[in-house]
Amino acid sequence: MKYMPNSEKCPLPYSPFKSCTVPRPIGWLSSISPDGVENLAPYSQWQNLTFDPPMVMFAANQYPDGRRKDTVINAEKTGWFVWNMVTFDLKDAMNTSAMAVPYGESEIGLAGLKTVKADLSDVPMVADSPCHFECKYISTHRLKGNSNVGTIDIVFAEVVKIHVKDEFITEEGKIDIMKARPIARMGYHDYTVVDNRFEMKIPKASEDEADGLEGRP
């Protein structure tokens, strides 16, 4: 099977595009508007960009009527948002926070979540999440799609403060991912959970290359 998605009808009943780029980390992003309205929403088009300094990005599709997502607007106006790690235990709350609710209605309250305030801004952080990134807004790059919903805002930010709960740090100083059990987005309505791992090291990698891949300061 092969086809050109911009000029040919998909020969399958479901598009394979999102189901090939998997698993995708979830950007569970909290933000606040200039007038104090809190927002929480998950984005599956989220990724690290680099580590020196640590920078991230997320892409937010517009609504079908052309409105931009609140997370994008809040980040642009206040200069901040927070990434919260989604774990298996928080999956239902994350799914609830994906609902499109009227402006001013709290996804946080709807999902029954407790929050704590970020250190560097008034953005709320999901209290039960094991890891958080406080992200300082850099810029937005807009890409026009074939439709309103296909048009995206790509938001770039620098991670200026990292929070990891002590109970999720191993004795050797690594994050205990098996304990945290983060989830990731698959295709369709499917998700997966990180509950196994294996290690491989690049042959003949230099010390600097190895340190960068391993995350040594």
For each residue, the residues with C-beta under 8 A, 3 or more apart:
1: 11 12
2:
3: 8 9 10 11
4: 7 8
5: 8 10 15 17
6: 146
7: 4
8: 3 4 5
9: 3
10: 3 5 14 15 16
11: 1 3
12: 1 15 16
13:
14: 10 19 187 188
15: 5 10 12 18 19
16: 10 12 19 20 187
17: 5 20 21
18: 15 21 22 24 187 188
19: 14 15 16 22 186 187 188
20: 16 17 187
21: 17 18 24
22: 18 19 184 185 186 187 192
23: 184 185 186 192
24: 18 21 44 45 46 184 185 186
25: 44 46 47 182 184 185
26: 42 43 44 46 86 94 182 183 184 185
27: 42 43 44 45 46 56 58 83
28: 40 41 42 43 83 84 85 86 94 97 126 129
29: 40 41 42 43 46 58 71 81 82 83 84
30: 38 39 40 81 82 84 108 115 123 124 125 126
31: 38 39 40 70 71 74 75 78 80 81 82 123
32: 36 37 38 39 74 78 80 121 122 123 124
33: 36 37 39 70 73 74 77 78
34: 77 78
35:
36: 32 33 122
37: 32 33 103 104 106
38: 30 31 32 106 108 115 124
39: 30 31 32 33 70 71 74 107
40: 28 29 30 31 84 97 106 107 108 111 113 124 126
41: 28 29 69 70 71 97 98 107
42: 26 27 28 29 86 94 95 97 98
43: 26 27 28 29 46 58 59 60 71
44: 24 25 26 27 185
45: 24 27 58 59 60 152
46: 24 25 26 27 29 43 56 57 58 59 83
47: 25 56 57 58
48: 51 54 55 56
49: 55 56 57 156
50: 53 54 55
51: 48 54 212 215
52:
53: 50 158 159
54: 48 50 51 133 158 159 162
55: 48 49 50 138 156 157 158 159
56: 27 46 47 48 49 83 133 135 156 157 158 159
57: 46 47 49 154 155 156 157
58: 27 29 43 45 46 47 71 154 155
59: 43 45 46 152 153 154 155
60: 43 45 68 69 71 72 152 153 155
61: 69 145 149 150 151 152
62: 66 67 68 69 148 149 151 152 153
63: 66 67 68 69 100 148 149
64: 147 148 149
65: 148
66: 62 63 148 151
67: 62 63
68: 60 62 63 72 73 153
69: 41 60 61 62 63 72 73 153
70: 31 33 39 41 73 74 103
71: 29 31 39 41 43 58 60 74 75 81 155
72: 60 68 69 75 76 140 153 155
73: 33 68 69 70 76 77
74: 31 32 33 39 70 71 77 78 81
75: 31 71 72 78 79 80 81 135 137 140 155 157
76: 72 73 79 137 140
77: 33 34 73 74
78: 31 32 33 34 74 75 121 122 123 137
79: 75 76 121 136 137
80: 31 32 75 118 120 121 123 134 135 136 137
81: 29 30 31 71 74 75 123 135 137 157
82: 29 30 31 118 123 124 125 132 133 134 135
83: 27 28 29 46 56 132 133 135 159
84: 28 29 30 40 125 126 129 131 132
85: 28 129 130 131 132 180 182
86: 26 28 42 90 91 94 129 182 183
87: 90 91 129 130 180 181 182 183
88: 91 181 182 183 193
89: 128 181
90: 86 87 93 94 126 128 129
91: 86 87 88 94 95 183 191
92: 95 96 111
93: 90 96 97 111 112 113 126
94: 26 28 42 86 90 91 97 98 111 183
95: 42 91 92 98
96: 92 93 99 107 110 111
97: 28 40 41 42 93 94 107 108 110 111 113
98: 41 42 94 95
99: 96 107 110
100: 63
101: 105 106 107 110
102: 105
103: 37 70
104: 37
105: 101 102 109 110
106: 37 38 40 101 109 110
107: 39 40 41 96 97 99 101 110 111
108: 30 38 40 97 111 113 115 124 126
109: 105 106 112 113
110: 96 97 99 101 105 106 107
111: 40 92 93 94 96 97 107 108
112: 93 109
113: 40 93 97 108 109 126 127 128
114: 126 127 128
115: 30 38 108 124 125 126 127
116: 124 125 127
117: 122 123 124 125
118: 80 82 121 122 123 124 125 132 134 161
119: 134 161
120: 80 134 136 160 161
121: 32 78 79 80 118 134
122: 32 36 78 117 118
123: 30 31 32 78 80 81 82 117 118 134
124: 30 32 38 40 82 108 115 116 117 118
125: 30 82 84 115 116 117 118 129 132 163
126: 28 30 40 84 90 93 108 113 114 115 129 132
127: 113 114 115 116
128: 89 90 113 114
129: 28 84 85 86 87 90 125 126 132
130: 85 87 164 165 167 168 180
131: 84 85 162 163 164 165 168 175 180
132: 82 83 84 85 118 125 126 129 162 163
133: 54 56 82 83 159 161 162 163
134: 80 82 118 119 120 121 123 159 160 161 162 163
135: 56 75 80 81 82 83 157 158 159 160
136: 79 80 120 157 158 159 160
137: 75 76 78 79 80 81 155 156 157
138: 55 156 157 158
139: 155 156
140: 72 75 76 153 154 155 156
141: 153 154 156
142: 151 152 153 154
143: 151 152 154
144: 151
145: 61 148 149 150 151 152
146: 6 150
147: 64 150 151
148: 62 63 64 65 66 145 151
149: 61 62 63 64 145
150: 61 145 146 147
151: 61 62 66 142 143 144 145 147 148
152: 45 59 60 61 62 142 143 145
153: 59 60 62 68 69 72 140 141 142
154: 57 58 59 140 141 142 143
155: 57 58 59 60 71 72 75 137 139 140
156: 49 55 56 57 137 138 139 140 141
157: 55 56 57 75 81 135 136 137 138
158: 53 54 55 56 135 136 138
159: 53 54 55 56 83 133 134 135 136 162
160: 120 134 135 136
161: 118 119 120 133 134
162: 54 131 132 133 134 159
163: 125 131 132 133 134
164: 130 131 168 169 175
165: 130 131 168 169
166: 169
167: 130 179
168: 130 131 164 165 175 176 179 180
169: 164 165 166 173 174 175 176
170: 173 174 175 176
171:
172:
173: 169 170
174: 169 170
175: 131 164 168 169 170 180
176: 168 169 170 179 180
177: 180 181 182 194 197
178: 181 194 195 196 197
179: 167 168 176
180: 85 87 130 131 168 175 176 177 194
181: 87 88 89 177 178 193 194 195
182: 25 26 85 86 87 88 177 193 194
183: 26 86 87 88 91 94 191 192 193 194
184: 22 23 24 25 26 191 192 193 194
185: 22 23 24 25 26 44 190 191
186: 19 22 23 24 190 191 192
187: 14 16 18 19 20 22 190
188: 14 18 19
189:
190: 185 186 187
191: 91 183 184 185 186
192: 22 23 183 184 186
193: 88 181 182 183 184
194: 177 178 180 181 182 183 184 197
195: 178 181
196: 178
197: 177 178 194
198:
199:
200:
201: 205 210
202: 205 209 210 213
203:
204:
205: 201 202 209 210 213
206: 209 210
207: 210 211
208: 211 212
209: 202 205 206 212 213
210: 201 202 205 206 207 213 214
211: 207 208 214 216
212: 51 208 209 215 216
213: 202 205 209 210
214: 210 211
215: 51 212
216: 211 212
217:
